[in-house]
């Protein structure tokens, strides 16, 4: 992973090319709403929330030097023993978190946008922007930043564009999503540091990993345990792939999120900045 220190962001946003999927070309941003015979969630539209925050850290590099040719290698240089997630349980602090609502279409639409990269074994990353209303966060914007990608790396740049979108729409940086095109569904030690940079700003922030070739799970939604994982990452000054110490309570560093709910009626926007690079 590159330098994890926050870079100062400006306020000017260079326009990027907007993605068009199933709406008229006159629209600059695509809206999605899935209509299904299910419970209707009322008042789930964007709600302006004034919130000032440092620029989110949106760069992560996954060097594959320890993999060789094994597509699902769990070499200890890549996945340290303390980074095994917990499944079916949550840390005590997660019970105090606000719910996070996101569209049932979000991961599928992200994978469609990442399709070309995935077919070429290249990673893709995106940023989640959320509004806050009625005691919950609603992921209403998916930003695909300009990025440099390899089979095991995805580094976003022109970060000021991301900051401008979040600021102009009064959105919280609610986490990030990225693909593991040929690896399993997990958070590497570098991913853990990326997640820490989001979660330290917003405890509800999540890390979504899409792993289409994982035979056991194609995607996962994770967060650092708190205080266990958060303390470990807060004290860790290392970069690149490395192992982490055990958490004080002996529990996992990260866990599967229990506060994320897929909403079939929630609309969201996609802003794809890549073509303007």
MARFIFI-461242 format. One record per residue (C-alpha): residue number from 1; residue in one letter; x, y, z. Coordinates in steps of 0.5 Angstrom, whole numbers, plus 2048, in hexadecimal, padded with zeros to 3 digits. Layout:
BEGIN
NODE;n;res;X;Y;Z
NODE;NUM;A;X;Y;Z .
...
***
This chain:
BEGIN
NODE;n;res;X;Y;Z
NODE;1;X;800;800;800 .
NODE;2;X;802;807;7FF .
NODE;3;X;803;80D;804 .
NODE;4;X;7FD;80C;808 .
NODE;5;X;7FD;814;80A .
NODE;6;X;7F8;818;808 .
NODE;7;X;7F9;81D;802 .
NODE;8;X;7F6;824;802 .
NODE;9;X;7F0;824;7FE .
NODE;10;X;7EE;82A;7FA .
NODE;11;X;7E7;82C;7F9 .
NODE;12;X;7E7;82C;7F1 .
NODE;13;X;7E4;826;7EE .
NODE;14;X;7E6;824;7E7 .
NODE;15;X;7E0;821;7E3 .
NODE;16;X;7E1;81A;7E1 .
NODE;17;X;7DD;816;7DC .
NODE;18;X;7D6;813;7DF .
NODE;19;X;7D4;80C;7DE .
NODE;20;X;7CD;80B;7DB .
NODE;21;X;7CA;804;7DC .
NODE;22;X;7C3;804;7DB .
NODE;23;X;7C0;80B;7DB .
NODE;24;X;7C0;811;7D6 .
NODE;25;X;7C7;813;7D3 .
NODE;26;X;7C5;81A;7D5 .
NODE;27;X;7C6;819;7DD .
NODE;28;X;7CC;81A;7DF .
NODE;29;X;7CC;815;7E5 .
NODE;30;X;7C8;80F;7E5 .
NODE;31;X;7C3;80D;7EA .
NODE;32;X;7C1;806;7EC .
NODE;33;X;7BB;804;7F0 .
NODE;34;X;7B8;7FD;7F0 .
NODE;35;X;7B1;7FC;7F1 .
NODE;36;X;7AF;7F5;7F4 .
NODE;37;X;7A9;7F3;7F8 .
NODE;38;X;7AC;7F4;7FF .
NODE;39;X;7AC;7F9;805 .
NODE;40;X;7AD;800;802 .
NODE;41;X;7B2;804;806 .
NODE;42;X;7AF;80B;807 .
NODE;43;X;7B3;811;806 .
NODE;44;X;7BA;80E;804 .
NODE;45;X;7BC;814;7FF .
NODE;46;X;7C2;818;800 .
NODE;47;X;7C2;81C;806 .
NODE;48;X;7C7;822;807 .
NODE;49;X;7CB;821;80D .
NODE;50;X;7D1;826;80E .
NODE;51;X;7D7;822;810 .
NODE;52;X;7DE;824;80F .
NODE;53;X;7E4;81F;80F .
NODE;54;X;7EB;81E;80C .
NODE;55;X;7EC;81B;806 .
NODE;56;X;7EA;813;806 .
NODE;57;X;7F0;80F;804 .
NODE;58;X;7EF;80C;7FE .
NODE;59;X;7F5;808;7FC .
NODE;60;X;7F7;801;7FD .
NODE;61;X;7FC;7FD;7F9 .
NODE;62;X;7FC;7F5;7FA .
NODE;63;X;803;7F3;7F8 .
NODE;64;X;802;7EB;7F6 .
NODE;65;X;80A;7EA;7F7 .
NODE;66;X;808;7E4;7FC .
NODE;67;X;803;7E1;7F7 .
NODE;68;X;806;7DE;7F2 .
NODE;69;X;801;7DA;7ED .
NODE;70;X;7FC;7D8;7F2 .
NODE;71;X;7F6;7DB;7F1 .
NODE;72;X;7F3;7DA;7F9 .
NODE;73;X;7FA;7DB;7FC .
NODE;74;X;7F9;7DD;804 .
NODE;75;X;801;7DE;805 .
NODE;76;X;802;7E1;80B .
NODE;77;X;806;7E6;808 .
NODE;78;X;7FF;7E8;805 .
NODE;79;X;7FA;7E6;80A .
NODE;80;X;7FC;7E6;811 .
NODE;81;X;7FA;7E2;816 .
NODE;82;X;7F6;7E7;81B .
NODE;83;X;7F2;7EA;815 .
NODE;84;X;7ED;7E4;814 .
NODE;85;X;7E6;7E7;815 .
NODE;86;X;7E1;7E5;819 .
NODE;87;X;7DB;7E2;816 .
NODE;88;X;7D4;7E2;819 .
NODE;89;X;7D6;7E6;81F .
NODE;90;X;7D7;7EE;820 .
NODE;91;X;7DC;7F1;825 .
NODE;92;X;7D8;7F5;82B .
NODE;93;X;7D9;7FC;828 .
NODE;94;X;7D5;7FA;822 .
NODE;95;X;7CF;7F9;825 .
NODE;96;X;7CF;801;826 .
NODE;97;X;7D0;803;81F .
NODE;98;X;7CB;806;81B .
NODE;99;X;7C8;802;815 .
NODE;100;X;7CB;802;80E .
NODE;101;X;7C6;802;808 .
NODE;102;X;7C8;800;801 .
NODE;103;X;7C5;7FE;7FB .
NODE;104;X;7C4;7F7;7F9 .
NODE;105;X;7C7;7F9;7F2 .
NODE;106;X;7CD;7FC;7F5 .
NODE;107;X;7D2;7F7;7F5 .
NODE;108;X;7CF;7F4;7EE .
NODE;109;X;7D0;7FB;7EB .
NODE;110;X;7D7;7FC;7ED .
NODE;111;X;7D9;7F5;7EB .
NODE;112;X;7D6;7F7;7E4 .
NODE;113;X;7DA;7FD;7E4 .
NODE;114;X;7E0;7F9;7E6 .
NODE;115;X;7DF;7F3;7E1 .
NODE;116;X;7E4;7F5;7DC .
NODE;117;X;7E9;7F6;7E1 .
NODE;118;X;7E7;7EF;7E4 .
NODE;119;X;7E8;7EB;7DE .
NODE;120;X;7EF;7EE;7DD .
NODE;121;X;7F0;7EC;7E4 .
NODE;122;X;7F1;7F3;7E6 .
NODE;123;X;7EE;7F6;7ED .
NODE;124;X;7E9;7FC;7ED .
NODE;125;X;7E7;800;7F3 .
NODE;126;X;7E2;805;7F5 .
NODE;127;X;7E0;80A;7FA .
NODE;128;X;7D9;80A;7FE .
NODE;129;X;7D5;810;800 .
NODE;130;X;7D0;810;805 .
NODE;131;X;7CA;815;807 .
NODE;132;X;7C8;815;80E .
NODE;133;X;7C0;815;810 .
NODE;134;X;7BC;812;815 .
NODE;135;X;7C1;80F;819 .
NODE;136;X;7C4;80B;813 .
NODE;137;X;7CA;80C;80E .
NODE;138;X;7C7;80B;807 .
NODE;139;X;7CC;809;801 .
NODE;140;X;7CA;80E;7FC .
NODE;141;X;7D0;80F;7F8 .
NODE;142;X;7D5;80A;7F5 .
NODE;143;X;7DC;80E;7F2 .
NODE;144;X;7E0;80A;7ED .
NODE;145;X;7E7;80E;7EE .
NODE;146;X;7EC;80F;7E9 .
NODE;147;X;7F1;809;7EB .
NODE;148;X;7F7;805;7E9 .
NODE;149;X;7F6;7FE;7E9 .
NODE;150;X;7FA;7F7;7E9 .
NODE;151;X;7F8;7F0;7EA .
NODE;152;X;7F9;7F1;7F1 .
NODE;153;X;7F9;7F9;7F2 .
NODE;154;X;7F4;7FF;7F2 .
NODE;155;X;7F6;806;7F3 .
NODE;156;X;7F2;80C;7F2 .
NODE;157;X;7F4;812;7F1 .
NODE;158;X;7F1;81A;7F0 .
NODE;159;X;7EF;819;7F6 .
NODE;160;X;7EC;820;7F7 .
NODE;161;X;7E7;81E;7F2 .
NODE;162;X;7E4;819;7F7 .
NODE;163;X;7E4;81E;7FC .
NODE;164;X;7E1;823;7F8 .
NODE;165;X;7DB;81E;7F7 .
NODE;166;X;7DA;81C;7FE .
NODE;167;X;7DA;823;800 .
NODE;168;X;7D6;826;7FB .
NODE;169;X;7D0;821;7FC .
NODE;170;X;7D1;821;804 .
NODE;171;X;7D3;81A;804 .
NODE;172;X;7D7;816;809 .
NODE;173;X;7DD;811;807 .
NODE;174;X;7D9;80B;809 .
NODE;175;X;7DE;806;806 .
NODE;176;X;7E1;803;800 .
NODE;177;X;7E0;7FD;7FB .
NODE;178;X;7E6;7F9;7F7 .
NODE;179;X;7E6;7F3;7F3 .
NODE;180;X;7EB;7ED;7F5 .
NODE;181;X;7EA;7EA;7ED .
NODE;182;X;7EE;7E4;7EF .
NODE;183;X;7EF;7E4;7F6 .
NODE;184;X;7EB;7E2;7FC .
NODE;185;X;7E6;7E6;800 .
NODE;186;X;7EA;7E9;806 .
NODE;187;X;7ED;7F0;808 .
NODE;188;X;7F5;7F0;807 .
NODE;189;X;7F9;7F3;80C .
NODE;190;X;7F9;7F9;807 .
NODE;191;X;7F2;7F9;806 .
NODE;192;X;7F1;7F9;80E .
NODE;193;X;7F5;800;80E .
NODE;194;X;7F1;803;809 .
NODE;195;X;7EB;801;80D .
NODE;196;X;7ED;804;813 .
NODE;197;X;7EE;80A;80F .
NODE;198;X;7E7;80A;80E .
NODE;199;X;7E4;807;814 .
NODE;200;X;7E8;80C;819 .
NODE;201;X;7E4;812;815 .
NODE;202;X;7DD;80E;815 .
NODE;203;X;7DD;808;81A .
NODE;204;X;7D7;805;815 .
NODE;205;X;7DC;805;80F .
NODE;206;X;7DC;7FF;80C .
NODE;207;X;7E1;7FB;807 .
NODE;208;X;7DE;7F7;801 .
NODE;209;X;7E2;7F2;7FE .
NODE;210;X;7DF;7EF;7F7 .
NODE;211;X;7E3;7E8;7F6 .
NODE;212;X;7DF;7E5;7F0 .
NODE;213;X;7E4;7DF;7EF .
NODE;214;X;7E4;7DD;7F7 .
NODE;215;X;7E0;7D6;7F7 .
NODE;216;X;7DD;7D8;7FE .
NODE;217;X;7DB;7DF;7FE .
NODE;218;X;7DB;7E4;7F8 .
NODE;219;X;7DB;7EA;7FD .
NODE;220;X;7DB;7EC;804 .
NODE;221;X;7DA;7F2;808 .
NODE;222;X;7DF;7F4;80E .
NODE;223;X;7E1;7F8;813 .
NODE;224;X;7E6;7F8;818 .
NODE;225;X;7E4;7F6;81F .
NODE;226;X;7E4;7FB;824 .
NODE;227;X;7E8;7FC;828 .
NODE;228;X;7EC;7F6;827 .
NODE;229;X;7EE;7F7;81F .
NODE;230;X;7ED;7FF;820 .
NODE;231;X;7F3;7FF;825 .
NODE;232;X;7F7;7FA;821 .
NODE;233;X;7F7;7FE;81B .
NODE;234;X;7F7;805;81F .
NODE;235;X;7FE;803;822 .
NODE;236;X;801;800;81B .
NODE;237;X;806;804;817 .
NODE;238;X;808;7FF;812 .
NODE;239;X;806;7FF;80B .
NODE;240;X;806;7FA;806 .
NODE;241;X;804;7F3;807 .
NODE;242;X;806;7F1;80E .
NODE;243;X;803;7ED;814 .
NODE;244;X;7FF;7F0;81A .
NODE;245;X;7FF;7EF;822 .
NODE;246;X;7FA;7EB;825 .
NODE;247;X;7F4;7F0;828 .
NODE;248;X;7F4;7F1;82F .
NODE;249;X;7EE;7EC;830 .
NODE;250;X;7F0;7E7;82B .
NODE;251;X;7EB;7E8;826 .
NODE;252;X;7EB;7E9;81F .
NODE;253;X;7ED;7F0;81C .
NODE;254;X;7E7;7F0;817 .
NODE;255;X;7E0;7EE;817 .
NODE;256;X;7DA;7ED;812 .
NODE;257;X;7D6;7F3;813 .
NODE;258;X;7CF;7F2;816 .
NODE;259;X;7CC;7F9;815 .
NODE;260;X;7CC;7F9;80E .
NODE;261;X;7C5;7F8;80B .
NODE;262;X;7C4;7F7;803 .
NODE;263;X;7BE;7FC;801 .
NODE;264;X;7BA;7FA;7FB .
NODE;265;X;7B7;801;7FA .
NODE;266;X;7BD;805;7FB .
NODE;267;X;7BF;809;7F6 .
NODE;268;X;7C7;80B;7F5 .
NODE;269;X;7CB;80F;7F0 .
NODE;270;X;7D1;80C;7EC .
NODE;271;X;7D7;811;7EA .
NODE;272;X;7DC;80E;7E6 .
NODE;273;X;7E2;813;7E6 .
NODE;274;X;7E7;80E;7E2 .
NODE;275;X;7E6;810;7DB .
NODE;276;X;7E8;817;7DC .
NODE;277;X;7EF;815;7DF .
***
